[in-house]
Amino acid sequence: MFAPLENVSNKKDVRHYLRQLRKRQPENKRQVAEKCANHYLKPWIKRGKRIAIYWAMGSEMRLNSFIQAAQKRGAHLYLPYIEPHSLRLWFTPLPIKTKSSLKSERKRGQNKFNIPQFAGKKIRADRLHTLVLPMVGIDQRGYRLGQGGGYYDCTLAACVGKHVPQKIAFGFACQAVAELPCEPHDMRVDYFVCEKGAIKIGSLKR
């Protein structure tokens, strides 16, 4: 884990490389990894806490068993809500229903994923206790590589000087690399959780 990247240096190429690694995992291996990773994420569940998760798209790590456990234990789950013409996210409550029966308010974007957006009382990130972030890649410094939209970086930057939620990048071990290309606006996470465990950023030997 946290292996060096070879022959890729810019963000576009790194994204393509890591997406392919994630996508090529056999389904049986993926299911085992998701079960383990969800288990390692569950200690963050506390009754009454506000936890933002994400709607898994494509080959992203799914949060199914974590969601079930969090709802049973009385945590409040939220999903990101993208306001038109803004990079700063709102967060709306995840309806307490099975995923197959959820109906979105609208679908955001024209891409093939069409990320659903749910209605409900919106809150900002500084009202959250924990923020679980999807990822394409993560490095040992805590820099996360996302889809490239800049939504999470803008959202977290707006928390500076306010309450900042605990930030957890959630994904597969194959997405961890020694060092990612980064820019001044990139925000670091506090933890990386995968099928191999929960890793606190800063505790790694460089």
Phi, psi and chi 1 to 4 in degrees:
 res  aa     phi    psi   chi1   chi2   chi3   chi4
   1 MET       -  154.2 -159.1  159.1   57.1      -
   2 PHE    56.2   47.1  -66.1  103.7      -      -
   3 ALA   -77.6  150.8      -      -      -      -
   4 PRO   -64.4  146.2  -18.8   30.7      -      -
   5 LEU   -85.6  133.9  -82.4  171.9      -      -
   6 GLU  -121.2  134.5  -63.6 -178.9    3.9      -
   7 ASN    66.1   16.6  -57.1  -40.1      -      -
   8 VAL  -137.2  134.0  -77.5      -      -      -
   9 SER  -133.0  -34.9   56.2      -      -      -
  10 ASN   -91.3  160.6   62.8   66.8      -      -
  11 LYS   -61.4  -37.9  -76.6 -171.1  173.5 -177.6
  12 LYS   -61.4  -47.2 -179.0  179.9  177.8 -179.7
  13 ASP   -68.4  -37.8  -69.0  -18.2      -      -
  14 VAL   -64.3  -42.9  172.5      -      -      -
  15 ARG   -58.4  -47.3  -82.0 -166.9 -175.8   92.4
  16 HIS   -61.3  -44.8  176.5   74.7      -      -
  17 TYR   -62.0  -47.5  171.2   74.0      -      -
  18 LEU   -73.2  -33.6  -67.9  175.7      -      -
  19 ARG   -63.1  -40.6  -78.8  179.6 -178.8  140.0
  20 GLN   -65.8  -39.2  -69.4  -57.0  -52.3      -
  21 LEU   -59.5  -46.1  -84.5 -176.6      -      -
  22 ARG   -65.5  -42.5 -175.6  176.4   67.8 -173.5
  23 LYS   -68.9  -30.9 -170.8  175.9 -179.6  179.8
  24 ARG   -80.7   -2.5  -72.4 -161.4  -62.6  -97.5
  25 GLN   -66.2  134.6  -67.1 -176.5  101.0      -
  26 PRO   -60.7  148.6  -19.7   31.3      -      -
  27 GLU   -61.4  -38.3 -174.8   58.2   28.6      -
  28 ASN   -65.7  -38.8   60.2  -22.3      -      -
  29 LYS   -67.3  -39.1 -177.7  179.0  178.6 -179.2
  30 ARG   -61.9  -44.9  168.8 -176.8  -68.6  -85.1
  31 GLN   -63.1  -41.5  -70.0  176.8   -1.0      -
  32 VAL   -64.6  -43.7  171.3      -      -      -
  33 ALA   -62.6  -42.9      -      -      -      -
  34 GLU   -65.0  -40.2  -73.1 -179.9  -21.3      -
  35 LYS   -60.9  -45.5 -178.7  179.0  179.0  180.0
  36 CYS   -66.6  -46.0  -67.9      -      -      -
  37 ALA   -63.8  -41.9      -      -      -      -
  38 ASN   -60.4  -38.4  -85.2 -106.4      -      -
  39 HIS   -61.8  -44.5  170.0   75.0      -      -
  40 TYR   -69.8  -20.2  -71.7  123.1      -      -
  41 LEU   -84.9  -20.8 -170.0   60.4      -      -
  42 LYS   -63.9  -26.1  -72.6  176.6 -177.4  176.8
  43 PRO   -59.2  -17.9  -29.5   37.8      -      -
  44 TRP   -79.7   -7.3  -86.2  -86.6      -      -
  45 ILE   -77.2  121.1  -61.1  172.6      -      -
  46 LYS  -135.7  138.7  -54.4  -68.5 -178.4 -174.4
  47 ARG   -56.7  130.9  179.9  172.4  -64.5  -83.9
  48 GLY    84.8   -9.4      -      -      -      -
  49 LYS   -77.7  147.3  -63.8  -63.4 -175.7 -178.6
  50 ARG   -97.2  115.8  -66.3 -179.2  -68.8  -86.2
  51 ILE  -121.9  121.7  -54.9  170.5      -      -
  52 ALA   -92.0  132.1      -      -      -      -
  53 ILE  -118.6 -163.7   55.4  171.3      -      -
  54 TYR  -137.6  158.7   59.7   88.0      -      -
  55 TRP   -89.0  106.2 -173.3  -85.9      -      -
  56 ALA   -63.3  130.5      -      -      -      -
  57 MET  -122.9  145.8  -50.6  -60.5  -70.1      -
  58 GLY    59.3 -125.6      -      -      -      -
  59 SER   -96.4   13.8   60.0      -      -      -
  60 GLU   -64.3  151.8  -71.3  179.3  -22.3      -
  61 MET   -61.7  127.7  175.4   80.8   81.8      -
  62 ARG   -85.5  155.0  -65.5 -175.9  -73.0  -95.8
  63 LEU  -116.8   23.4  -73.1  144.0      -      -
  64 ASN   -53.4  -54.9  -64.3   12.5      -      -
  65 SER   -72.1  -29.3   66.3      -      -      -
  66 PHE   -64.4  -43.9  176.4   82.8      -      -
  67 ILE   -60.2  -47.0  -68.9  171.2      -      -
  68 GLN   -60.0  -45.0  -67.7  173.6    3.3      -
  69 ALA   -66.3  -41.7      -      -      -      -
  70 ALA   -64.1  -41.2      -      -      -      -
  71 GLN   -67.6  -37.8  -70.2  177.6  -27.3      -
  72 LYS   -67.3  -34.0  -73.7 -180.0 -179.6  178.2
  73 ARG   -89.0    0.4  -62.3 -178.1 -164.4  175.9
  74 GLY    87.6   17.6      -      -      -      -
  75 ALA   -79.9  157.4      -      -      -      -
  76 HIS  -104.4  116.6  -55.5  -62.1      -      -
  77 LEU   -99.2  141.9  -64.8 -178.6      -      -
  78 TYR  -129.8  154.8  -70.4   78.6      -      -
  79 LEU  -120.8  149.9  -73.7  170.1      -      -
  80 PRO   -67.1  143.4   20.6  -30.2      -      -
  81 TYR  -125.5  121.6 -173.2   96.7      -      -
  82 ILE   -94.2  113.6  -58.2  171.0      -      -
  83 GLU   -79.5  134.2 -171.5  176.5   49.9      -
  84 PRO   -54.0  137.4  -25.8   35.4      -      -
  85 HIS    65.0   27.3  -46.6  -62.0      -      -
  86 SER  -144.9  142.4  174.7      -      -      -
  87 LEU   -91.7  -15.4  -70.9  178.4      -      -
  88 ARG   -80.9  122.2 -171.7 -178.8  174.8 -168.2
  89 LEU   -79.9  146.4  -64.1  169.1      -      -
  90 TRP   -98.8  170.9  -71.5   94.7      -      -
  91 PHE  -134.6  131.0  -64.5   86.9      -      -
  92 THR  -119.2  151.6   55.8      -      -      -
  93 PRO   -60.9  139.5  -22.6   33.9      -      -
  94 LEU   -75.6  121.8  173.0   71.3      -      -
  95 PRO   -59.4  141.7  -22.3   33.5      -      -
  96 ILE   -86.0   78.5  -55.9  176.9      -      -
  97 LYS  -145.7  168.1  -62.9  179.7 -178.9  178.8
  98 THR   -70.9  150.4   60.9      -      -      -
  99 LYS   -58.3  -35.2 -172.1  169.4 -179.2  177.5
 100 SER   -67.3  -22.8   60.0      -      -      -
 101 SER  -101.6   -0.5   66.4      -      -      -
 102 LEU   -70.9  139.3  -71.0  175.9      -      -
 103 LYS  -120.4  125.8  -68.9 -175.6  178.3 -179.8
 104 SER   -84.1  156.5   61.6      -      -      -
 105 GLU   -68.4  -43.5  174.0 -171.1   -2.1      -
 106 ARG  -160.7  166.5   63.0 -173.2  174.2   90.0
 107 LYS  -109.9  130.7  -68.8 -177.1  177.3 -179.8
 108 ARG   -95.9  132.1 -168.2  -90.3  169.8 -167.3
 109 GLY    94.8  162.7      -      -      -      -
 110 GLN  -106.7    2.9  -58.8  -59.8  -44.5      -
 111 ASN   -74.7  175.6   59.2   45.0      -      -
 112 LYS   -69.2  -18.8   62.8 -179.6 -179.9  179.9
 113 PHE   -81.4  -37.7  -68.2  142.9      -      -
 114 ASN    49.6   70.4  -73.6  -41.0      -      -
 115 ILE   -62.1  122.9  -59.2  171.3      -      -
 116 PRO   -72.4  146.6   25.6  -32.6      -      -
 117 GLN  -119.9  131.1  -52.9  -79.4  -88.5      -
 118 PHE  -108.7  142.1  -66.3   95.5      -      -
 119 ALA   -75.2  163.2      -      -      -      -
 120 GLY   143.6  171.7      -      -      -      -
 121 LYS   -66.1  120.3 -175.6  177.1  179.7 -179.6
 122 LYS   -86.4  140.0  -60.0  175.1  178.2   64.2
 123 ILE  -128.6  160.8   62.9  171.9      -      -
 124 ARG   -93.0  169.0  -69.1  -65.8 -165.5 -176.7
 125 ALA   -62.3  -29.5      -      -      -      -
 126 ASP   -69.9   -8.1   58.8  -85.1      -      -
 127 ARG   -92.1   -6.7  -63.6  -74.2  -49.8  -77.2
 128 LEU   -86.6  151.3  -61.6  169.0      -      -
 129 HIS   -91.4  -37.2  -63.4   98.3      -      -
 130 THR  -139.3  141.2  -55.2      -      -      -
 131 LEU  -126.0  114.2  175.3   58.0      -      -
 132 VAL   -95.9  119.6 -179.5      -      -      -
 133 LEU  -107.5  136.5  -61.0   96.1      -      -
 134 PRO   -71.4  163.1   30.0  -35.3      -      -
 135 MET  -155.8  152.0   45.6  168.6  -85.7      -
 136 VAL   -96.7  -35.8  175.9      -      -      -
 137 GLY  -153.8  165.3      -      -      -      -
 138 ILE  -148.7  143.6 -175.1   77.9      -      -
 139 ASP  -118.3  174.0   72.6   13.8      -      -
 140 GLN   -73.7   -7.2   57.8 -171.2  -15.4      -
 141 ARG   -87.6  -10.4  -59.5  170.4  -60.8  171.0
 142 GLY    97.2    5.7      -      -      -      -
 143 TYR   -80.3  129.3  -74.8  111.4      -      -
 144 ARG  -105.7  138.8  163.5 -168.5  161.8  -87.4
 145 LEU  -104.5  117.4 -175.2   66.9      -      -
 146 GLY  -103.3 -155.3      -      -      -      -
 147 GLN   -76.9  -14.1  -61.4  -74.0    7.4      -
 148 GLY   104.0    2.4      -      -      -      -
 149 GLY   -77.8  -24.2      -      -      -      -
 150 GLY    83.4    7.2      -      -      -      -
 151 TYR   -64.8  -48.3  -67.8   99.7      -      -
 152 TYR   -68.8  -38.8  -77.7  105.5      -      -
 153 ASP   -62.3  -44.5  -72.3  -33.6      -      -
 154 CYS   -64.9  -41.0  179.8      -      -      -
 155 THR   -64.0  -44.3  -60.7      -      -      -
 156 LEU   -72.8  -33.6  -69.8  169.1      -      -
 157 ALA   -61.7  -32.9      -      -      -      -
 158 ALA   -71.6  -13.2      -      -      -      -
 159 CYS   -85.4  -12.6  -69.9      -      -      -
 160 VAL   -59.4  127.8  174.4      -      -      -
 161 GLY    89.9   -5.8      -      -      -      -
 162 LYS  -120.8 -165.5  -56.1  176.5 -176.1  177.6
 163 HIS   -72.7  130.8  169.8   75.2      -      -
 164 VAL  -109.7  122.8 -179.5      -      -      -
 165 PRO   -67.5  157.9   26.0  -34.5      -      -
 166 GLN   -68.8  130.3 -161.4  162.9   53.3      -
 167 LYS  -106.8  121.9  -54.5  174.1  -67.2  -64.0
 168 ILE  -124.5  116.5  -55.3  170.3      -      -
 169 ALA   -81.8  132.0      -      -      -      -
 170 PHE  -125.0  122.1 -171.6   62.2      -      -
 171 GLY  -175.0 -163.8      -      -      -      -
 172 PHE   -90.8  152.6  -62.9   95.2      -      -
 173 ALA   -60.1  -31.1      -      -      -      -
 174 CYS   -66.5  -11.6   66.7      -      -      -
 175 GLN   -89.8   -2.4  -64.1  171.9  -98.3      -
 176 ALA   -89.8  128.6      -      -      -      -
 177 VAL  -131.4  163.4  -61.2      -      -      -
 178 ALA   -64.7  -44.7      -      -      -      -
 179 GLU  -152.9  131.0 -172.8  171.2  -22.2      -
 180 LEU  -104.3  151.2  -72.4  168.1      -      -
 181 PRO   -65.3  135.5   21.3  -31.0      -      -
 182 CYS  -138.7  164.6   63.3      -      -      -
 183 GLU  -125.7  162.3  -60.6  171.7   72.6      -
 184 PRO   -56.1  -29.9  -27.0   35.2      -      -
 185 HIS   -83.8   -7.3   63.8  -95.8      -      -
 186 ASP   -68.3  133.4  -70.3  -24.9      -      -
 187 MET  -101.6  137.4  -55.0  -68.3  -72.0      -
 188 ARG   -87.9  154.4  -68.5 -166.6  -69.6  179.1
 189 VAL   -99.0  170.6  -60.2      -      -      -
 190 ASP   -96.7  -30.9  -55.8  -56.6      -      -
 191 TYR  -140.0  154.0  -71.3   86.5      -      -
 192 PHE  -122.4  122.5  169.1   45.7      -      -
 193 VAL  -115.0  127.4  176.3      -      -      -
 194 CYS  -144.8 -170.2   66.6      -      -      -
 195 GLU   -67.9  -13.5   68.4  -90.6   27.2      -
 196 LYS   -95.2   -4.1  -65.9 -173.1  176.9 -179.4
 197 GLY   135.5 -176.5      -      -      -      -
 198 ALA  -101.1  117.3      -      -      -      -
 199 ILE  -110.2  120.8  -58.2  163.2      -      -
 200 LYS   -82.9  123.6 -175.1  175.6 -178.6  179.4
 201 ILE   -67.1  134.7  -59.5  -58.7      -      -
 202 GLY   104.5  -20.2      -      -      -      -
 203 SER   -89.7   -6.5   65.7      -      -      -
 204 LEU   -81.6  144.9  -60.8  167.3      -      -
 205 LYS   -80.6  129.1  -67.1 -179.1  178.6  179.8
 206 ARG   -90.1      -  -53.2  -80.9  172.8   85.3
